Amino acid sequence: MKSKTLKFLKIVIPVFLGILLVWYFYQKFSAEQLSEMKRHFREANYAYLLLSVLLSLTSHILRTHRWHLLLNPLGHRPKWYNSFFAVCVAYFMNLFIPKSGEVSRAVTLNQYEKVPMEHGLGTIITERLIDLIFLALFFSLAIAMNYAVLIAYISDVIPLSKLLWTFLILGALISLFFLWIKRSNHAIALRLRQFTAGLIQGMLSIKKVSLPLVFILESLLIWGLYVASFYAATFALADTTGIGWEVIMITFVVGSFTFAFTNSGIGYYPLAVAGVMGLFGIALPLGNAFGWLIWTANIASIIFFGLIALIGLPLVNKK
């Protein structure tokens, strides 16, 4: 009973906070700002949003093939459509519980291809570690491209001395935490140590990939398609067409973080996009309208292809 309550709260609390943020944000809008935002929605070119969705779908196809590159050395050659549907179901499940998609991918492949759960999860952990590295690289690039603007903004909000002390204290706490994991015999520390070892083992499994260059190239293409999908969406609104790459990169990265650490950015993504764009002088109603347009297009595609996958899996696997 306690476990079910915790699972329920994990779903409801992030969604509730997202809705609360949206309400708090919108009640600050004037009637003129709301009218301007509605105008952006009416005048949007939805063909570019469709292109954005298709580019994102292409990244799912590449992700499926990249997953096979990890599964094949383990002796598994699942049917392509089952793996692709598993990826679609994963994105769909993430709408409800953050990171539940990783488990659902392994469960789907276990159910329809008899791939052992530990093999499925191991390869997915490897994938996620690679994705985390790419996200960190894009984050570093975005920071480098916007260093002056971000430092000026942070300095206005937080004094530099406080920021340095915050990083020092945070660094010390993180170091103590990992030292505790390494040396403690507490049950939690042992579980975390085992989990960390599994992550390292998962990352090292990339050595077994028979086509490492193809794996790296596909990883680059997947993230390139993510950026291209975001870039294509900027053409949906006349006022966001032609915005600089420095704005595109930092907004893309911040948006990616909201997707990664919440229920697919519900309530958070549009606010984050509008906030970042505001740093570069883009009006709040415009940034908000753009954030809602690209988020809605992505969520609609995730639901559409997720439902097709859930319906299609038992149909294409009829014996």
N, C-alpha and C positions, 0 to 999 in steps of 0.2 A: 504493500500500500504506500509506504514511504517512498519507494523507488518510483512509483507511478506519479506521485505528487511532484517529486523533483523533476521528472521528465516534462510534466505539464508546465511547471513554472519556467523551465528552460525555454520553452516555446513561447509562453504568454508574455513573460517579462520583457524580452527584447522587442517584441511587437508592440506592447503597450507603451514602452519608452519611445519607440519610433513614432507612434501616433501622437503621443504627448509633445514630442519635439515639433512635429508638423503643426499641431494646434498652436503651440507657443509662438512659432515662427509666423504663422499666417495671421494671428490676431494683431500682429504689429504692422501688417500691411495697410496702407491707406486704400480708399476706394479707387483712387486713380492708379495705384500700383497693381491692384487686382485686375482692373480693366485692361491695363497694358499687358499683363501676363496672359489674360484670355485672348488678347489680340494675337500674341505670338503663337498660341495654339491654333487659332483659326488660319493664320497665314503660313503655317509650317508646310514644307515640302516633304510629304511622307514617303516619297519614293526613295529619298536618301536614308530614311530610317529603315526601309526595307533592305536597302543595300547594306546598311550597318548590320542588320540581323543575318543576312546571307554570309557576310564575312565572318561573323561570329560562329555560324553553323559550320563553315569551312574549317575553322579552328578545332571544332569537335571531331570532325572527320580525321584531321591530322593527329589529334590526341588519341583517337582509337588506334591508329596505326602505330603510334609511338608506344602505346601500352602493349601491343603485340610484340614489339621488339624486346620488351622486358619479360613477357610471358613465354616466348618461344624457347629461350635457353633452359627454362625450367621444365620443358617437355610438353607445353600446352599450346595447342593451335586452335583456339576458339573460332567459331564462325564470325565473320566480320559484323554481320547485322546484330548478333547478340551482344557483342562488345560495344557497338555504337549505341544500341538501345540502353545498355547499362550506363553509359556515359550520360545520356539524356535523362535517365531516371535519377542519376546522382544529382544533377543540377536541380531537378524538380524537388527532390527530397530536401535539399539545402534551403528551400523556401520556408520549410517548417522548423527544422532543427539544424543549426549551424554545424557543418562538418559531418552530418549524418550521411551525406552523399558518398563519402569514401567507403563507409561500411556497406551501403546499399549496392555499390558497384561490385564489391567482392561477393555479396550475397547473391546477386543476379547471376554472376558468372558461375558461382558454385551450383546454383539451382539448374541452370540450363546447359552448362558445359562441364559440370563436375570438376571445376578447378578448385582445389582445396582453399579454404578460407585464408589460411596463413600465407599461401602463395599469392592470392589475390591482394590481400592487404599489404603484404611486403612490397609488391611492385607499385601499388598505389602510393605508399609512403615514399618510395624512391621518386616517383613522379612529383609529389608535392614538395619534396626537398629541392628538386631541380626548379620547380616553379617559384619556390621561395627565394632561391638564388637570383633568378631572373627579375623577380619583383624588387629585390634589394638593389640590383644593378640599375633598373629603371628609376628607382627612388633616388639613388646616388646621382644619376644623370639629371633628374629633375631638379634636385637640390643645387647641382653645379650650374644649371642653366638659369636658376632663379635666386642665386645666393644673396645678391644685394637686396632684392625685394623682401625675401623671407627674413633676413637678419634685421632689416629695418622694422618690419612688422613685429617680430618677436621682441625686439628691443623696446618698442612702444608699449607692448603688453606686459612683458616681464623684464625687469632690470637684469643686465648681463651678469652681475655678481650672483644674484639669486639663481639664474639659469645654470651657472657653473657649479654652484653648491648643490643644486638639484641633481646634476649629472654625476657629481662625485659621490653623493649619498646613494643614488640609485645604483651606480657601479659597484659600490662597496656592498650593498645589500644583495645584489645579484651574485657577486663573488662569494659571499658568505653562504648564500643559498646553495650554490653548486658545490661548495666545500662540504656542506652538511650532507648533501646527497651522496657525495663520494665516500664519506667516512662514517656516517651514521648507520646503525643497524635497525633503526625504526622501520616499521612495516611500510610506511609511505615512502621513505627514502629508498628502501629496497625496490619498491614498485617503480619509482621514478628512475632508479638506476637501470633497472631491466628495460624500461621503456626507451631510455636514452641509448642503451646498447643496441636495441632493436632498430632505432633510427639510423645509427651508424652502420649497422649491418645492411639495412635497406639501401642506404646510399652506396655502399661498396658493391652491392649487387649489380650496379651499372657496368662493372668490369666484365660481366658475363654477356653483355650485349654483343651480338655478332657483327652489327653494323653501327659502331659508335659514332662515326661521322654523320650518318643518316639521323641518328638519335639527336645529336646536337643541332643539326640543320633543322629538323622538325621542331625542336624546342624553340629555336630562333623564329621560325615561321609562325608558330602558334602565338607567340607574344607579339610578333609583328602584325598578325591579323587582329589581335586585340586592339592594338593602337590604331590600325587602319579602320577598324569598326568604329572606334570613338571619333576618329578624324572624319569619316564619312558622315557621321551624325551632325557635325558642325555645319554642314551645308543645308541642313533641314531648315535652319532659320537664317534669313538674310543678314541679320545683325551679328551672327556668330561666324559667318563665312569669312575666311581670311584671317582669323585670329592667329596670333603667333604660335610657333611650336613650343616656346617656353611656357605658354599658358596651357596648351594642349597636354604637354607631358606631365606637369604638376597636377593638373586636374584629373587626368587619367589615373595617375598613381594613387591620389587620395581617394578617388572613386573605387579603385580596386581594393583598397584597404577596407572600405565599408562593406563591400561584397564579401570579402574574405572573413571578416570577424563579426558579422551580424547575419540575420536571416536574409541573405541576399540584398542587403542594403535597404530593407523596408523602412521608410521614413527617414533614413540617414543619408542615402546617396544624393538626392536632390539638394538637401541642405548643405552637404559638404561641397558639392559642385558649385553651388551659388556662392558659398563663402569664399572658396579659393578664387573664383573668377572676380569676386569683389575686390580682392587685393590688387587686381590689375585694371581697376577702373570700369569693370563691366557692371552695368546696372543690376541691382538685385532681382527685379522681376524677370529680366532677360536670362540671368544665370539660373534662376529657379525654374523658369519655363524649359530651358534647355535640359536641366537635370531631370525634370519629370518626363520629358519626351524620350530621352535616351534610356532612362530606367524603365519606363512603361513598355517600350519596344522590346527591351531585353527580357523583362519578366513575362510579357505576352508570348514571346518565342519559347522561353523555358517551359511555360505551362503547356503550350501547344505541342511541342515535340516530346515533352515528358509524358503527356497523356497518350500520344501516338505510341510511344515506347511501351507504356504499361499495357495498352490494349494489344499492341502488335506482338509482344514477346510470347504470350501463350498461343497466339494464332500461327506464327511462323515456326513454332516448335511442336506443332501437333504431330503425333506419330501415326 
